[in-house]
Amino acid sequence: MKPAVIRQEPAASLQTARALPEEDRPIGIFDSGIGGLTVVREVMKILPNERIIYLGDTARVPYGTKSDRTIKAFTLQSCLFLLEHDVKMIIIACNTASAVALDFIANMFRIPVIGVIKPGSAAAASKTNTRRVGIIGTQTTINSHSYTRTLQSLNAQIEVFAQPCSLFVPIAEEGWLEHDVTMRVAEEYLKVFADTRIDTLVMGCTHYPILASAIQKTIDHVMGQHVHLIDSGIETAKQAKAILKESLLLNRSQSRTSNRFYVTDLPKNFSRVGQMFLGSAVDHVETVNVEIMGM
Ligand code: DGL
């Protein structure tokens, strides 16, 4: 186990301490656990030259049932850890942390900090014809109304219908992609959309892309027509590329040093679940402590 990473300075002091980021710095990606590897997978596809430092707060997952105060503190601690690795951008891959803590965190640092809610919402707003959009996510993400606010700030005429789907998280980790239980649970959750006339559904949780096929089949069946499924992780990877390009921070060299994966606890099922979420083996995993006393 690596030594604890403990920062004593207040976060704001980092603003003045940091020089402007350079293109060969890594991208930091943070999630409450392993789920954010679905976002890493998309970033690796869209930005193959970039080096990634991933932090999964596996010791304190799930965030989806925790209070705003706790999620903000955990997210700040995790971002400070990533800054220690001299990242040029932070992606908050966790929908729950993006919904609750992004506004609190974003202006503390000089580097860009992006979440998954805005990119997912922007894609949904441009895809919907009926201006009726469904959102699925954790209880905390749905309770925050963050997707609803963001969608309606993009287009005030959009009506949003939201449904928490908490059981999708353990089902995805089980790897039950189209198991009978998965289809039954999907039917139970998604039938609430039956009379809504949504034509677009946002998968507002890191775990849901693993179950995309089951979700697609079920929502199409419930609505009696094809529904556009939005993967917030894919949209976030595209936004990360656009921001890096605009800031002249894209890493153009082909010589990639390896990515690093940090977790706050190494769960027994890590390599099986990690491989399923990332789409390839997760190498170079280290356990760290990101807790800061008093936060
Ligand atoms: N990563 C979380 C999200 O995207 C799901 C798991 C959790 O509840 O922490 O909302």
Boltz pocket constraint, residues with backbone or C-beta under 6 A from the ligand:
constraints:
  - pocket:
      binder: B
      contacts: [[A, 31], [A, 32], [A, 33], [A, 35], [A, 36], [A, 61], [A, 62], [A, 63], [A, 64], [A, 65], [A, 93], [A, 94], [A, 95], [A, 96], [A, 97], [A, 137], [A, 138], [A, 141], [A, 169], [A, 204], [A, 205], [A, 206], [A, 207]]
      max_distance: 6.0
